[in-house]
Amino acid sequence: MADDHDAIAKDFAEAVNMAPADLEKWLDTDDSKRVGWKGEGGDGKGESVGHQSGRRIVAIKRKKKVDLTDDDYAHMKKVVSYVHRHLAQGGPKKDAAHSDWRYSLMNWGHDPEK
């Protein structure tokens, strides 16, 4: 399992290119709170799945490796999958820097402009 964890941690480190402080600052913006899927049956006003993930990513990145749980590694895999899927879709041709596509990725800890 440790080898699996090492591979997951490596992939996570490559996918999440925002520092915890930068991600926290981003998560506090209106654009961060506006984008993303709010869940089944939601009123569209709650916290998005990506925003929740961003808060979790900050916590994971601040932990020591020995303190990471299996649940943390499972979330790290989810983050890597999300980032890879959305990057593969490609962003908008015009003004990708100010797009919901970029903002959503940033909620998941990846800034495609970096």
N, CA, C and O atoms as CSV, one atom per row, in Angstrom:
chain,resi,resn,atom,element,x,y,z
A,1,MET,N,N,0.818,-1.196,0.000
A,1,MET,CA,C,0.000,0.000,0.000
A,1,MET,C,C,0.866,1.266,0.000
A,1,MET,O,O,0.466,2.283,-0.566
A,2,ALA,N,N,2.032,1.213,0.622
A,2,ALA,CA,C,2.903,2.391,0.680
A,2,ALA,C,C,3.323,2.826,-0.724
A,2,ALA,O,O,3.417,4.023,-0.998
A,3,ASP,N,N,3.576,1.862,-1.619
A,3,ASP,CA,C,3.938,2.214,-2.992
A,3,ASP,C,C,2.790,2.949,-3.672
A,3,ASP,O,O,2.990,3.943,-4.371
A,4,ASP,N,N,1.578,2.434,-3.450
A,4,ASP,CA,C,0.392,3.096,-3.977
A,4,ASP,C,C,0.306,4.523,-3.444
A,4,ASP,O,O,0.040,5.458,-4.199
A,5,HIS,N,N,0.529,4.685,-2.165
A,5,HIS,CA,C,0.477,6.008,-1.547
A,5,HIS,C,C,1.539,6.930,-2.126
A,5,HIS,O,O,1.287,8.115,-2.341
A,6,ASP,N,N,2.722,6.390,-2.376
A,6,ASP,CA,C,3.792,7.204,-2.963
A,6,ASP,C,C,3.405,7.686,-4.362
A,6,ASP,O,O,3.632,8.844,-4.713
A,7,ALA,N,N,2.822,6.795,-5.149
A,7,ALA,CA,C,2.400,7.157,-6.511
A,7,ALA,C,C,1.273,8.185,-6.464
A,7,ALA,O,O,1.275,9.141,-7.239
A,8,ILE,N,N,0.327,7.999,-5.575
A,8,ILE,CA,C,-0.784,8.943,-5.435
A,8,ILE,C,C,-0.258,10.313,-5.017
A,8,ILE,O,O,-0.663,11.337,-5.566
A,9,ALA,N,N,0.649,10.321,-4.040
A,9,ALA,CA,C,1.214,11.586,-3.556
A,9,ALA,C,C,1.971,12.308,-4.670
A,9,ALA,O,O,1.895,13.532,-4.777
A,10,LYS,N,N,2.685,11.572,-5.484
A,10,LYS,CA,C,3.434,12.161,-6.600
A,10,LYS,C,C,2.466,12.777,-7.612
A,10,LYS,O,O,2.648,13.919,-8.036
A,11,ASP,N,N,1.441,12.018,-7.995
A,11,ASP,CA,C,0.451,12.520,-8.951
A,11,ASP,C,C,-0.279,13.752,-8.401
A,11,ASP,O,O,-0.540,14.708,-9.131
A,12,PHE,N,N,-0.601,13.714,-7.118
A,12,PHE,CA,C,-1.280,14.828,-6.453
A,12,PHE,C,C,-0.391,16.071,-6.482
A,12,PHE,O,O,-0.859,17.167,-6.790
A,13,ALA,N,N,0.867,15.899,-6.166
A,13,ALA,CA,C,1.805,17.033,-6.154
A,13,ALA,C,C,1.937,17.661,-7.539
A,13,ALA,O,O,2.122,18.872,-7.663
A,14,GLU,N,N,1.841,16.836,-8.574
A,14,GLU,CA,C,1.919,17.356,-9.944
A,14,GLU,C,C,0.627,18.051,-10.357
A,14,GLU,O,O,0.662,19.062,-11.058
A,15,ALA,N,N,-0.511,17.515,-9.928
A,15,ALA,CA,C,-1.806,18.071,-10.323
A,15,ALA,C,C,-2.147,19.345,-9.561
A,15,ALA,O,O,-2.716,20.276,-10.132
A,16,VAL,N,N,-1.808,19.395,-8.289
A,16,VAL,CA,C,-2.138,20.554,-7.444
A,16,VAL,C,C,-0.940,21.497,-7.460
A,16,VAL,O,O,0.060,21.275,-6.778
A,17,ASN,N,N,-1.069,22.555,-8.256
A,17,ASN,CA,C,0.061,23.477,-8.418
A,17,ASN,C,C,-0.128,24.788,-7.650
A,17,ASN,O,O,0.617,25.746,-7.855
A,18,MET,N,N,-1.115,24.822,-6.775
A,18,MET,CA,C,-1.338,26.017,-5.953
A,18,MET,C,C,-0.893,25.731,-4.514
A,18,MET,O,O,-1.186,24.671,-3.961
A,19,ALA,N,N,-0.193,26.679,-3.931
A,19,ALA,CA,C,0.230,26.566,-2.534
A,19,ALA,C,C,-1.003,26.705,-1.639
A,19,ALA,O,O,-1.978,27.350,-2.026
A,20,PRO,N,N,-0.967,26.109,-0.449
A,20,PRO,CA,C,-2.123,26.204,0.449
A,20,PRO,C,C,-2.602,27.639,0.686
A,20,PRO,O,O,-3.806,27.894,0.658
A,21,ALA,N,N,-1.690,28.568,0.916
A,21,ALA,CA,C,-2.087,29.962,1.172
A,21,ALA,C,C,-2.758,30.575,-0.059
A,21,ALA,O,O,-3.735,31.311,0.073
A,22,ASP,N,N,-2.240,30.278,-1.254
A,22,ASP,CA,C,-2.833,30.806,-2.481
A,22,ASP,C,C,-4.219,30.208,-2.716
A,22,ASP,O,O,-5.144,30.905,-3.132
A,23,LEU,N,N,-4.350,28.916,-2.446
A,23,LEU,CA,C,-5.636,28.258,-2.612
A,23,LEU,C,C,-6.657,28.812,-1.617
A,23,LEU,O,O,-7.805,29.062,-1.985
A,24,GLU,N,N,-6.254,29.002,-0.376
A,24,GLU,CA,C,-7.159,29.593,0.628
A,24,GLU,C,C,-7.627,30.986,0.195
A,24,GLU,O,O,-8.805,31.322,0.314
A,25,LYS,N,N,-6.697,31.775,-0.301
A,25,LYS,CA,C,-7.037,33.131,-0.759
A,25,LYS,C,C,-8.041,33.045,-1.907
A,25,LYS,O,O,-9.020,33.792,-1.939
A,26,TRP,N,N,-7.795,32.132,-2.850
A,26,TRP,CA,C,-8.706,31.951,-3.975
A,26,TRP,C,C,-10.092,31.508,-3.490
A,26,TRP,O,O,-11.106,32.036,-3.948
A,27,LEU,N,N,-10.138,30.547,-2.571
A,27,LEU,CA,C,-11.413,30.010,-2.089
A,27,LEU,C,C,-12.269,31.070,-1.404
A,27,LEU,O,O,-13.478,30.892,-1.254
A,28,ASP,N,N,-11.654,32.161,-0.994
A,28,ASP,CA,C,-12.374,33.244,-0.324
A,28,ASP,C,C,-12.993,34.240,-1.313
A,28,ASP,O,O,-13.690,35.169,-0.904
A,29,THR,N,N,-12.738,34.046,-2.613
A,29,THR,CA,C,-13.261,34.990,-3.610
A,29,THR,C,C,-14.692,34.638,-4.023
A,29,THR,O,O,-15.133,33.498,-3.881
A,30,ASP,N,N,-15.396,35.630,-4.529
A,30,ASP,CA,C,-16.757,35.414,-5.027
A,30,ASP,C,C,-16.765,34.459,-6.220
A,30,ASP,O,O,-17.651,33.611,-6.325
A,31,ASP,N,N,-15.778,34.589,-7.128
A,31,ASP,CA,C,-15.731,33.703,-8.296
A,31,ASP,C,C,-15.559,32.247,-7.876
A,31,ASP,O,O,-16.170,31.355,-8.466
A,32,SER,N,N,-14.744,32.003,-6.874
A,32,SER,CA,C,-14.546,30.639,-6.393
A,32,SER,C,C,-15.848,30.063,-5.843
A,32,SER,O,O,-16.182,28.906,-6.097
A,33,LYS,N,N,-16.563,30.867,-5.104
A,33,LYS,CA,C,-17.810,30.405,-4.485
A,33,LYS,C,C,-18.947,30.264,-5.496
A,33,LYS,O,O,-19.899,29.519,-5.263
A,34,ARG,N,N,-18.848,30.970,-6.607
A,34,ARG,CA,C,-19.915,30.991,-7.613
A,34,ARG,C,C,-19.911,29.748,-8.501
A,34,ARG,O,O,-20.972,29.242,-8.867
A,35,VAL,N,N,-18.716,29.254,-8.849
A,35,VAL,CA,C,-18.638,28.169,-9.834
A,35,VAL,C,C,-18.769,26.797,-9.196
A,35,VAL,O,O,-18.561,26.616,-7.996
A,36,GLY,N,N,-19.119,25.847,-10.035
A,36,GLY,CA,C,-19.114,24.455,-9.599
A,36,GLY,C,C,-20.489,23.887,-9.321
A,36,GLY,O,O,-21.474,24.610,-9.174
A,37,TRP,N,N,-20.520,22.585,-9.256
A,37,TRP,CA,C,-21.738,21.819,-9.023
A,37,TRP,C,C,-22.088,21.848,-7.551
A,37,TRP,O,O,-21.245,21.558,-6.702
A,38,LYS,N,N,-23.318,22.193,-7.243
A,38,LYS,CA,C,-23.758,22.340,-5.856
A,38,LYS,C,C,-24.425,21.076,-5.306
A,38,LYS,O,O,-24.877,21.078,-4.161
A,39,GLY,N,N,-24.496,20.012,-6.083
A,39,GLY,CA,C,-25.049,18.747,-5.596
A,39,GLY,C,C,-26.473,18.505,-6.037
A,39,GLY,O,O,-27.188,19.417,-6.453
A,40,GLU,N,N,-26.865,17.247,-5.933
A,40,GLU,CA,C,-28.221,16.822,-6.296
A,40,GLU,C,C,-29.250,17.534,-5.427
A,40,GLU,O,O,-29.110,17.612,-4.207
A,41,GLY,N,N,-30.278,18.047,-6.075
A,41,GLY,CA,C,-31.383,18.638,-5.334
A,41,GLY,C,C,-31.031,19.898,-4.570
A,41,GLY,O,O,-31.830,20.390,-3.772
A,42,GLY,N,N,-29.836,20.424,-4.810
A,42,GLY,CA,C,-29.428,21.632,-4.100
A,42,GLY,C,C,-30.187,22.848,-4.601
A,42,GLY,O,O,-30.814,22.812,-5.660
A,43,ASP,N,N,-30.124,23.899,-3.846
A,43,ASP,CA,C,-30.813,25.123,-4.234
A,43,ASP,C,C,-29.923,26.024,-5.082
A,43,ASP,O,O,-30.311,27.133,-5.450
A,44,GLY,N,N,-28.713,25.527,-5.389
A,44,GLY,CA,C,-27.777,26.314,-6.179
A,44,GLY,C,C,-27.066,27.383,-5.377
A,44,GLY,O,O,-26.298,28.170,-5.930
A,45,LYS,N,N,-27.317,27.417,-4.070
A,45,LYS,CA,C,-26.726,28.465,-3.236
A,45,LYS,C,C,-25.728,27.917,-2.225
A,45,LYS,O,O,-25.039,28.687,-1.557
A,46,GLY,N,N,-25.644,26.592,-2.105
A,46,GLY,CA,C,-24.726,25.994,-1.145
A,46,GLY,C,C,-23.299,25.963,-1.671
A,46,GLY,O,O,-23.000,26.488,-2.744
A,47,GLU,N,N,-22.443,25.348,-0.905
A,47,GLU,CA,C,-21.040,25.224,-1.295
A,47,GLU,C,C,-20.900,24.149,-2.364
A,47,GLU,O,O,-21.473,23.067,-2.236
A,48,SER,N,N,-20.145,24.440,-3.416
A,48,SER,CA,C,-19.943,23.470,-4.494
A,48,SER,C,C,-19.013,22.346,-4.039
A,48,SER,O,O,-18.263,22.479,-3.072
A,49,VAL,N,N,-19.088,21.257,-4.760
A,49,VAL,CA,C,-18.228,20.102,-4.485
A,49,VAL,C,C,-16.755,20.503,-4.619
A,49,VAL,O,O,-15.922,20.109,-3.803
A,50,GLY,N,N,-16.443,21.290,-5.655
A,50,GLY,CA,C,-15.066,21.726,-5.866
A,50,GLY,C,C,-14.559,22.636,-4.751
A,50,GLY,O,O,-13.395,22.553,-4.357
A,51,HIS,N,N,-15.424,23.494,-4.250
A,51,HIS,CA,C,-15.036,24.396,-3.165
A,51,HIS,C,C,-14.737,23.586,-1.901
A,51,HIS,O,O,-13.761,23.856,-1.200
A,52,GLN,N,N,-15.583,22.590,-1.615
A,52,GLN,CA,C,-15.324,21.700,-0.480
A,52,GLN,C,C,-13.994,20.976,-0.667
A,52,GLN,O,O,-13.207,20.837,0.269
A,53,SER,N,N,-13.762,20.521,-1.895
A,53,SER,CA,C,-12.516,19.828,-2.193
A,53,SER,C,C,-11.313,20.736,-1.958
A,53,SER,O,O,-10.296,20.300,-1.418
A,54,GLY,N,N,-11.430,21.989,-2.361
A,54,GLY,CA,C,-10.337,22.935,-2.169
A,54,GLY,C,C,-9.957,23.086,-0.705
A,54,GLY,O,O,-8.777,23.132,-0.357
A,55,ARG,N,N,-10.978,23.165,0.154
A,55,ARG,CA,C,-10.693,23.262,1.592
A,55,ARG,C,C,-9.987,21.997,2.074
A,55,ARG,O,O,-9.072,22.066,2.894
A,56,ARG,N,N,-10.408,20.857,1.570
A,56,ARG,CA,C,-9.791,19.582,1.956
A,56,ARG,C,C,-8.350,19.498,1.439
A,56,ARG,O,O,-7.468,18.992,2.132
A,57,ILE,N,N,-8.120,19.988,0.236
A,57,ILE,CA,C,-6.767,19.994,-0.334
A,57,ILE,C,C,-5.824,20.813,0.541
A,57,ILE,O,O,-4.695,20.395,0.800
A,58,VAL,N,N,-6.279,21.969,0.994
A,58,VAL,CA,C,-5.458,22.809,1.877
A,58,VAL,C,C,-5.068,22.009,3.120
A,58,VAL,O,O,-3.904,22.008,3.519
A,59,ALA,N,N,-6.032,21.335,3.725
A,59,ALA,CA,C,-5.756,20.545,4.934
A,59,ALA,C,C,-4.773,19.420,4.649
A,59,ALA,O,O,-3.865,19.172,5.442
A,60,ILE,N,N,-4.948,18.738,3.523
A,60,ILE,CA,C,-4.046,17.638,3.153
A,60,ILE,C,C,-2.633,18.158,2.940
A,60,ILE,O,O,-1.669,17.565,3.424
A,61,LYS,N,N,-2.510,19.264,2.216
A,61,LYS,CA,C,-1.175,19.804,1.921
A,61,LYS,C,C,-0.451,20.287,3.176
A,61,LYS,O,O,0.776,20.389,3.188
A,62,ARG,N,N,-1.197,20.577,4.211
A,62,ARG,CA,C,-0.573,21.051,5.458
A,62,ARG,C,C,-0.235,19.912,6.413
A,62,ARG,O,O,0.399,20.137,7.444
A,63,LYS,N,N,-0.644,18.713,6.085
A,63,LYS,CA,C,-0.342,17.556,6.929
A,63,LYS,C,C,1.048,17.013,6.620
A,63,LYS,O,O,1.567,17.183,5.518
A,64,LYS,N,N,1.626,16.368,7.596
A,64,LYS,CA,C,2.861,15.620,7.377
A,64,LYS,C,C,2.469,14.299,6.722
A,64,LYS,O,O,1.383,13.772,6.964
A,65,LYS,N,N,3.353,13.782,5.902
A,65,LYS,CA,C,3.060,12.540,5.176
A,65,LYS,C,C,2.626,11.418,6.122
A,65,LYS,O,O,1.717,10.652,5.801
A,66,VAL,N,N,3.264,11.321,7.270
A,66,VAL,CA,C,2.933,10.240,8.215
A,66,VAL,C,C,1.532,10.393,8.800
A,66,VAL,O,O,0.984,9.432,9.339
A,67,ASP,N,N,0.947,11.583,8.703
A,67,ASP,CA,C,-0.376,11.837,9.259
A,67,ASP,C,C,-1.508,11.659,8.241
A,67,ASP,O,O,-2.683,11.750,8.597
A,68,LEU,N,N,-1.155,11.406,6.974
A,68,LEU,CA,C,-2.179,11.226,5.945
A,68,LEU,C,C,-2.900,9.901,6.148
A,68,LEU,O,O,-2.280,8.875,6.430
A,69,THR,N,N,-4.220,9.942,5.999
A,69,THR,CA,C,-5.043,8.749,6.177
A,69,THR,C,C,-5.377,8.132,4.820
A,69,THR,O,O,-5.144,8.741,3.776
A,70,ASP,N,N,-5.924,6.922,4.848
A,70,ASP,CA,C,-6.382,6.295,3.610
A,70,ASP,C,C,-7.447,7.165,2.940
A,70,ASP,O,O,-7.506,7.246,1.713
A,71,ASP,N,N,-8.281,7.810,3.742
A,71,ASP,CA,C,-9.306,8.706,3.206
A,71,ASP,C,C,-8.670,9.912,2.514
A,71,ASP,O,O,-9.166,10.370,1.484
A,72,ASP,N,N,-7.580,10.425,3.075
A,72,ASP,CA,C,-6.850,11.525,2.434
A,72,ASP,C,C,-6.322,11.081,1.072
A,72,ASP,O,O,-6.447,11.806,0.085
A,73,TYR,N,N,-5.732,9.888,1.024
A,73,TYR,CA,C,-5.209,9.382,-0.248
A,73,TYR,C,C,-6.327,9.164,-1.255
A,73,TYR,O,O,-6.138,9.409,-2.446
A,74,ALA,N,N,-7.483,8.711,-0.799
A,74,ALA,CA,C,-8.629,8.538,-1.700
A,74,ALA,C,C,-9.051,9.890,-2.280
A,74,ALA,O,O,-9.381,9.985,-3.462
A,75,HIS,N,N,-9.039,10.931,-1.446
A,75,HIS,CA,C,-9.395,12.260,-1.949
A,75,HIS,C,C,-8.323,12.763,-2.914
A,75,HIS,O,O,-8.647,13.384,-3.926
A,76,MET,N,N,-7.078,12.506,-2.617
A,76,MET,CA,C,-5.998,12.922,-3.500
A,76,MET,C,C,-6.175,12.290,-4.887
A,76,MET,O,O,-5.962,12.957,-5.899
A,77,LYS,N,N,-6.559,11.016,-4.939
A,77,LYS,CA,C,-6.821,10.348,-6.220
A,77,LYS,C,C,-7.978,11.017,-6.954
A,77,LYS,O,O,-7.930,11.188,-8.172
A,78,LYS,N,N,-9.010,11.390,-6.217
A,78,LYS,CA,C,-10.177,12.055,-6.803
A,78,LYS,C,C,-9.756,13.395,-7.419
A,78,LYS,O,O,-10.200,13.752,-8.510
A,79,VAL,N,N,-8.904,14.121,-6.713
A,79,VAL,CA,C,-8.423,15.415,-7.203
A,79,VAL,C,C,-7.643,15.233,-8.495
A,79,VAL,O,O,-7.870,15.958,-9.464
A,80,VAL,N,N,-6.738,14.283,-8.518
A,80,VAL,CA,C,-5.921,14.020,-9.710
A,80,VAL,C,C,-6.837,13.683,-10.891
A,80,VAL,O,O,-6.645,14.203,-11.990
A,81,SER,N,N,-7.820,12.825,-10.672
A,81,SER,CA,C,-8.749,12.443,-11.740
A,81,SER,C,C,-9.513,13.657,-12.269
A,81,SER,O,O,-9.647,13.836,-13.479
A,82,TYR,N,N,-10.008,14.484,-11.354
A,82,TYR,CA,C,-10.757,15.668,-11.755
A,82,TYR,C,C,-9.883,16.594,-12.605
A,82,TYR,O,O,-10.290,17.026,-13.684
A,83,VAL,N,N,-8.696,16.889,-12.114
A,83,VAL,CA,C,-7.802,17.814,-12.825
A,83,VAL,C,C,-7.475,17.265,-14.208
A,83,VAL,O,O,-7.545,18.004,-15.190
A,84,HIS,N,N,-7.121,15.994,-14.306
A,84,HIS,CA,C,-6.770,15.410,-15.602
A,84,HIS,C,C,-7.955,15.443,-16.571
A,84,HIS,O,O,-7.789,15.778,-17.744
A,85,ARG,N,N,-9.148,15.097,-16.081
A,85,ARG,CA,C,-10.353,15.105,-16.936
A,85,ARG,C,C,-10.636,16.500,-17.482
A,85,ARG,O,O,-10.884,16.667,-18.676
A,86,HIS,N,N,-10.597,17.488,-16.614
A,86,HIS,CA,C,-10.954,18.844,-17.037
A,86,HIS,C,C,-9.881,19.496,-17.905
A,86,HIS,O,O,-10.200,20.290,-18.790
A,87,LEU,N,N,-8.633,19.174,-17.663
A,87,LEU,CA,C,-7.585,19.679,-18.555
A,87,LEU,C,C,-7.729,19.056,-19.940
A,87,LEU,O,O,-7.504,19.730,-20.946
A,88,ALA,N,N,-8.098,17.787,-20.002
A,88,ALA,CA,C,-8.276,17.096,-21.282
A,88,ALA,C,C,-9.430,17.699,-22.087
A,88,ALA,O,O,-9.401,17.689,-23.317
A,89,GLN,N,N,-10.432,18.214,-21.403
A,89,GLN,CA,C,-11.558,18.850,-22.091
A,89,GLN,C,C,-11.125,20.143,-22.786
A,89,GLN,O,O,-11.703,20.544,-23.796
A,90,GLY,N,N,-10.122,20.770,-22.237
A,90,GLY,CA,C,-9.644,22.034,-22.781
A,90,GLY,C,C,-10.510,23.193,-22.365
A,90,GLY,O,O,-11.709,23.047,-22.129
A,91,GLY,N,N,-9.903,24.314,-22.282
A,91,GLY,CA,C,-10.616,25.520,-21.868
A,91,GLY,C,C,-11.199,26.254,-23.055
A,91,GLY,O,O,-11.005,25.854,-24.203
A,92,PRO,N,N,-11.902,27.312,-22.779
A,92,PRO,CA,C,-12.495,28.108,-23.854
A,92,PRO,C,C,-11.409,28.767,-24.697
A,92,PRO,O,O,-10.317,29.065,-24.214
A,93,LYS,N,N,-11.729,28.983,-25.944
A,93,LYS,CA,C,-10.760,29.589,-26.883
A,93,LYS,C,C,-10.508,31.064,-26.545
A,93,LYS,O,O,-9.410,31.582,-26.749
A,94,LYS,N,N,-11.532,31.718,-26.031
A,94,LYS,CA,C,-11.399,33.146,-25.706
A,94,LYS,C,C,-11.451,33.328,-24.197
A,94,LYS,O,O,-12.319,32.771,-23.525
A,95,ASP,N,N,-10.539,34.092,-23.684
A,95,ASP,CA,C,-10.519,34.524,-22.284
A,95,ASP,C,C,-10.570,33.360,-21.283
A,95,ASP,O,O,-11.339,33.388,-20.322
A,96,ALA,N,N,-9.751,32.353,-21.524
A,96,ALA,CA,C,-9.681,31.207,-20.603
A,96,ALA,C,C,-9.272,31.660,-19.204
A,96,ALA,O,O,-9.661,31.040,-18.213
A,97,ALA,N,N,-8.502,32.720,-19.119
A,97,ALA,CA,C,-8.017,33.199,-17.819
A,97,ALA,C,C,-9.151,33.637,-16.905
A,97,ALA,O,O,-9.012,33.597,-15.683
A,98,HIS,N,N,-10.270,34.052,-17.485
A,98,HIS,CA,C,-11.404,34.539,-16.687
A,98,HIS,C,C,-12.633,33.648,-16.885
A,98,HIS,O,O,-13.769,34.119,-16.843
A,99,SER,N,N,-12.390,32.373,-17.100
A,99,SER,CA,C,-13.493,31.451,-17.406
A,99,SER,C,C,-13.884,30.602,-16.199
A,99,SER,O,O,-13.087,30.375,-15.289
A,100,ASP,N,N,-15.129,30.142,-16.221
A,100,ASP,CA,C,-15.584,29.215,-15.184
A,100,ASP,C,C,-14.761,27.938,-15.216
A,100,ASP,O,O,-14.552,27.318,-14.174
A,101,TRP,N,N,-14.285,27.526,-16.402
A,101,TRP,CA,C,-13.432,26.340,-16.542
A,101,TRP,C,C,-12.180,26.486,-15.670
A,101,TRP,O,O,-11.847,25.589,-14.895
A,102,ARG,N,N,-11.496,27.615,-15.804
A,102,ARG,CA,C,-10.294,27.856,-14.995
A,102,ARG,C,C,-10.651,27.970,-13.516
A,102,ARG,O,O,-9.971,27.392,-12.668
A,103,TYR,N,N,-11.694,28.699,-13.207
A,103,TYR,CA,C,-12.069,28.899,-11.811
A,103,TYR,C,C,-12.415,27.575,-11.127
A,103,TYR,O,O,-12.077,27.362,-9.963
A,104,SER,N,N,-13.082,26.701,-11.853
A,104,SER,CA,C,-13.411,25.393,-11.303
A,104,SER,C,C,-12.149,24.581,-11.026
A,104,SER,O,O,-12.024,23.961,-9.970
A,105,LEU,N,N,-11.222,24.587,-11.970
A,105,LEU,CA,C,-9.949,23.891,-11.754
A,105,LEU,C,C,-9.203,24.471,-10.553
A,105,LEU,O,O,-8.592,23.732,-9.781
A,106,MET,N,N,-9.254,25.764,-10.401
A,106,MET,CA,C,-8.565,26.392,-9.276
A,106,MET,C,C,-9.178,25.961,-7.947
A,106,MET,O,O,-8.464,25.819,-6.955
A,107,ASN,N,N,-10.496,25.750,-7.917
A,107,ASN,CA,C,-11.117,25.236,-6.690
A,107,ASN,C,C,-10.525,23.881,-6.309
A,107,ASN,O,O,-10.469,23.523,-5.132
A,108,TRP,N,N,-10.082,23.132,-7.324
A,108,TRP,CA,C,-9.483,21.822,-7.102
A,108,TRP,C,C,-7.954,21.905,-6.980
A,108,TRP,O,O,-7.270,20.882,-7.019
A,109,GLY,N,N,-7.426,23.123,-6.831
A,109,GLY,CA,C,-5.999,23.305,-6.556
A,109,GLY,C,C,-5.097,23.410,-7.762
A,109,GLY,O,O,-3.875,23.423,-7.620
A,110,HIS,N,N,-5.684,23.488,-8.967
A,110,HIS,CA,C,-4.852,23.574,-10.176
A,110,HIS,C,C,-5.176,24.855,-10.935
A,110,HIS,O,O,-6.313,25.087,-11.344
A,111,ASP,N,N,-4.151,25.676,-11.111
A,111,ASP,CA,C,-4.311,26.892,-11.917
A,111,ASP,C,C,-3.664,26.654,-13.282
A,111,ASP,O,O,-2.439,26.606,-13.383
A,112,PRO,N,N,-4.474,26.504,-14.329
A,112,PRO,CA,C,-3.906,26.240,-15.661
A,112,PRO,C,C,-3.081,27.399,-16.211
A,112,PRO,O,O,-2.383,27.237,-17.212
A,113,GLU,N,N,-3.149,28.551,-15.580
A,113,GLU,CA,C,-2.357,29.701,-16.027
A,113,GLU,C,C,-0.924,29.649,-15.493
A,113,GLU,O,O,-0.083,30.447,-15.907
A,114,LYS,N,N,-0.639,28.719,-14.580
A,114,LYS,CA,C,0.716,28.600,-14.014
A,114,LYS,C,C,1.589,27.769,-14.919
A,114,LYS,O,O,2.763,27.554,-14.617
